Amino acid sequence: MNEKDCTEELMECTTECDTNDKECHEECIEEYHECDISKEFTPDDVQQCITDGNDYKDCVDHMVATNDFEEPTTALLPEGDLIAEVLQITALLGGTCTRQETLNSQGRSSKQIIIEYDVKQRTNNS
């Protein structure tokens, strides 16, 4: 079986799974690992997958399934590339993204990314 066949099989399988059925998704990924994989699915492939009309989650799940992550994901991609992915997700959700840095009185600092989407304004019926 060639790579394209494996990819199509994974996409079809995950599409048939209920959104919250983690076991079904894991079975699809396991089946995919058993398939002959000759090339890793890259972030560019994820973007093309989305452009082709597939669900973002299915495309990312496929990327995870085809990569053998031995280190944390952040070690594989520069921070800027990861933030670019977050901004793409924000755009797909039709939302806005805010980045901020925090520092508390005990010296703990962090970076935060907040995605706001599906904002609804309650109207007064007066």
C-alpha positions in Angstrom: 0.0 0.0 0.0 1.5 3.4 -0.9 1.6 6.5 1.3 -1.4 8.2 -0.4 -3.6 5.1 0.2 -2.5 5.1 3.9 -3.3 8.8 4.2 -6.7 8.4 2.6 -7.5 5.4 4.8 -6.6 7.4 8.0 -8.7 10.4 6.9 -11.7 8.2 6.1 -11.4 6.3 9.4 -11.1 9.4 11.6 -14.0 11.0 9.8 -16.2 8.1 10.6 -15.3 8.4 14.4 -17.5 10.4 16.7 -15.7 13.6 17.7 -15.5 12.5 21.4 -14.6 8.9 20.7 -11.0 8.8 21.6 -10.8 5.0 21.3 -12.0 5.1 17.7 -9.4 7.8 16.8 -6.6 5.7 18.5 -7.7 2.7 16.5 -7.4 4.6 13.3 -4.0 5.9 14.2 -2.9 2.3 15.2 -4.1 1.0 11.8 -2.3 3.8 10.1 1.0 2.9 11.9 0.5 -0.6 10.5 0.3 0.8 7.0 3.5 1.4 5.0 4.6 4.9 5.8 7.5 6.1 3.6 7.4 9.9 4.5 6.5 12.0 7.5 3.5 14.3 7.3 4.9 17.8 7.7 3.2 21.1 8.9 3.0 22.0 5.2 1.2 18.8 4.5 -1.2 19.7 7.4 -1.9 23.1 5.7 -2.6 21.3 2.4 -4.8 18.8 4.1 -6.9 21.6 5.5 -6.9 23.4 2.1 -8.3 20.2 0.6 -11.3 20.5 2.9 -10.4 18.1 5.7 -11.0 18.8 9.4 -8.0 20.5 11.1 -8.0 18.0 13.9 -7.9 15.1 11.5 -5.0 16.6 9.6 -3.0 17.3 12.8 -3.8 13.8 14.2 -2.4 12.4 10.9 0.8 14.5 11.3 1.2 13.2 14.9 0.6 9.6 13.7 3.3 9.8 11.0 6.0 11.4 13.1 8.1 9.5 15.7 8.3 12.2 18.3 11.2 11.3 20.6 11.5 14.8 22.1 8.8 17.3 23.1 7.1 18.9 20.1 8.5 22.3 21.0 12.0 21.0 20.4 11.0 20.1 16.8 9.6 23.4 15.8 10.8 26.9 16.6 8.5 29.0 18.8 7.7 31.3 15.9 6.5 28.4 13.8 4.2 27.2 16.6 2.8 30.6 17.1 2.1 30.8 13.4 0.1 27.6 13.7 -1.9 29.1 16.6 -2.6 32.1 14.4 -3.8 29.9 11.6 -6.1 28.0 14.1 -7.4 31.4 15.3 -8.2 32.4 11.7 -10.0 29.1 11.0 -12.1 29.8 14.1 -12.8 33.3 13.0 -11.4 34.6 16.3 -8.8 36.9 17.6 -5.5 36.0 19.3 -3.8 37.9 22.1 -0.3 37.2 23.3 0.9 38.5 26.7 3.7 37.9 29.2 3.1 37.6 32.9 5.2 38.1 36.0 3.9 37.6 39.5 5.2 38.9 42.9 7.0 35.6 43.5 9.1 36.0 40.3 7.2 33.4 38.2 7.0 34.5 34.5 5.2 33.0 31.6 3.9 33.6 28.1 0.2 33.3 27.4 -1.8 32.9 24.2 -5.5 33.6 24.4 -7.8 32.7 21.5 -11.2 34.4 21.6 -13.9 33.1 19.2 -17.6 32.6 18.8 -18.2 35.9 20.7 -21.9 36.6 21.4 -23.3 39.8 22.8 -26.4 39.6 24.9 -29.0 42.1 23.9 -31.2 44.0 26.4 -34.9 43.5 25.8 -35.9 46.8 27.4 
